[in-house]
């Protein structure tokens, strides 16, 4: 697993260099005041003012810093050293108090001692994780009693689709061996054909996600599924209205899900 994760870390270092000047991330607009958070997570996470928040797999921290702008005390964690370095630079440039830790999810308890009111993660994070049970244990480890975990994520259904978004090419159910693919450019900068890299991903069913947090001792408060994307993982240009759907499907199909689960108060 270390070989696969290290390969993916190298990939995300390269993607960080592509993403910093990209239109998809619009860093300059973010510095000028734009929030990177979508209406879904703002509504379902709620008021964060005065609360502590840990953002797992934060890339270069735009969502992390957006939560800080809303009054949260934030820590972001990511396995890409280049992403974490840029996140720290953004926080400094914008004079936003935030801490960033370079660690993969599984090793984070050895790198960070705090506990948090909220553990948060979103959009395109789970497929980079080989196993979800230890992920759920890490989530629970960092929650204060009474705190909650929140995830907004692409639905496993869409990860089954090939490049045409119509043909099923990938498994729904988890297997220990990764799915190997070769990337050119990135989801945010597909035109960067001079950058190519191997990537490794893993399928996780919706049941895998729910059961991982339950087995970690958390109580699921809700699970929602949505027939649209707030962020389209296949399009570098994102619509202003924040909702897009797969083209050509005659019926509604799931595009995203969200889940909130709470750690009960200790007896």
N, C-alpha and C positions, 0 to 999 in steps of 0.2 A: 504493500500500500504506500509506503514512503516514496517509492519510485514514481508512482502515479501522481501523488500529491505534489511532489517536487516538480514534476513536469508541468502540472497545472499552475503551480506558483510562477514558474518561468513564463508560461503563457500569459498570465495576468499581469506580470511585470511589463511584458510587451504591449498588452492591451492598454495598460495605464498610459504608456507613452502615446498611443494612438488616441485615447479618449480625452486627454487633457485639452487639446485644441478643438475637439469635435463639436459639431452643431447639435448632436444628440444630447450631450451633457451641458453645453452652453455655460461654461464656467464663468464667463464675463457677465452674463445675465444673472447668474446666481450671486455673484459678488455685488451686483447692483440691487439685489433685494428679492429676486425670484426664489420661491420655495420649490424644492424638488419633490415635496410630498404631494400625494394625490388625495382627492376628496375621500376616497374609501378609508385609507388608514387614518386620516384626520378625524373622521367620524367615529371609527371603531376603536381607536386608541383613546381618544378623548383628550381632556385637558391634562397637559403634562407639566404645568407650571409648578416649580418647586420639587418635582419628583426626579429621582435618579433613573437613568435609562442606559442600558447596554445595548449597542447595536452590533450584532454578529454579522460577519462577512460584509463589511461596510464599504468595500472598494475604497474610493478616496474621500468618503465621508460627507458627501453633500446632504444625504438624508440625516446623518448624524447631526450635522451643523444646523439643518433646518429644524430639528427638534430642539436644539439649543436656543435657536431664535425664538422658540415658543415657550421658553422658560425652563426647560429640563436641564439637569446636570448630567452631561453625557460622557460616555466612553465608547469609542468605536474600536472594533477589532477586525483585522484582516490578515491573511497569510502573505500578501504581496508587500514586500518591503518598499517598493517604489510607490505603491498606492498609499501606504501609511505615511511615507515621507511627504507626499503631496498633500495628504489630508492635514498633516501638522502645519504645512506651509499655508494652506488655505485658512486654517483657524487663526494662525498668527496674523496673516494679511488682513483678515476681517475683524480681528480683535474679538473673537468669540472664544470663551473659555471651553475647552474640550481637551480630552486626553485620547490618544490613539495607541493601541498596542499591536505589535506585529506578532501574530500567532495564528496557527490554524485552530479551528473550533475545538478539536479534541484535546489539544495541549493547553488551552487557555486557563484552566484552573491552576496550572503551575506558574502562570505569568501574571495573574491578576487576583487580588485578594478580596476585592469589594463584593458587596451584595447590592441588589438593585430593586427598585420598585417595579421596573418594566424591563423585560428583555424583548428585543424587537429584531426582526429580520424580514427581508422582502425581495421578491422578484428575481428569480433565476439563481437561487442559492442552493436548493436541495440536491440538484443533479450533480453537484461537485463533491458530495459527501458519500463515501463508500457505504456507511452504515448509519441508520437513524437512531437506534437504541442508545448508543453512547452520546449522540448529539442531544437527545432528550435529557439524558442525565446531566449534561453540561448546562443546558437551559435551566433545569431545576436547581442545580448547584448555585447558580448566580442569583436566584430570586430570593428576596426577603419573604418571610411569612406574610401572606396576604397580597404579595405582588403577583403580577400576571405576565404571561408570555403572549406575544402577538406575532403572527406571520400573515403576510399577504403574498401569494405565490402563484405562479403559472400552474394550471391544472395538469395533472399527469397525462390527461388525454392528449393535450397538444404536443407533448414530448414524444408521442408515438408517431407523429406525422413526419413524412419526408419533406424534401425541399419544395414539392409542389403543394404542400398543405392539404392534400387530398388523399394521399396514399399512406397506409399504415406500414411503417418500416422498422419501428423500434418497439421493444417489449413494454407492456404495462407493468408487469410484475418484476420485483427485484431479483437480481442475480449477483453473486459476489464478484464475478469478473466484470470489469468495466466495458463500456462501449467505446471503442477507439474511433476517433475521427480526425480528419486533417482540416485545419482551419486556414482560410485565407482572409486576411483582414479581420474584422470583428463584426458583431451585431451592430455596433454603433458606427463603424467606418468600413462598410463592405467593399468600398472602392480601393482600399489599401492593399492592393494585390502584391506589393513587394514584401508584405509581412505574412509568413505562413508558419504554422506550428501544429504539432500533434496535441490533441486534447483527449481526456478520459472523463467519461460521465457514467452515472449510475441511475437506473430507473427506480422510482419509489412510488408505490401505489398510494392512494389517499388513505387507505387503511393503515399502511405503514406509518404515515405521519401521525394520525390520530392515536394509534396504539403506542407509538414511541413516547408521546407526552403523557399518556395514561400510565404506562409502565414506569415512567419517571416519578410518578406520584402526584401529577397535576390533575386538576379537575377541569374538564372541558366545559367552557361556558357557551360557546357557539362554534359552529362550522357552517360557513356560507359558500355557495358556489355561484359563479357569475357567467352569463352567456356573452361576455365581451372582455376586452383588455382595457385597463387604464394605461398600460405600457405595452406596446406591441413588440415582442422580442425579435420579430422578423423584419422590422422596418426602421431604418435610420431616421426617417422623418416622422415625428410623432404629432398627432392631430391636436389642435387647440382644445377641442371639446373633451379630450381625454378618454374616449371610448372608440375602440375599433373592433371589428369582427372578421373572422376568417371569410374569405370570399368563396362563393360558389356552393356553400352548404345549404341544402333545402330546409333544414330544421335547425333549431338552436342547439348548440353543443357547448359544453363547459370550456371556458377559457382560463378562468382564475378561480382560486378559492381563498378564503381567509379563515383563520382559526384564532380563538383566544382561550387560554387555559390558565388557571390560577393555582398558586401554591397556597394550601390552606394554612391558617395560623397554627403554629406549634402549640400542642397541648401543654 
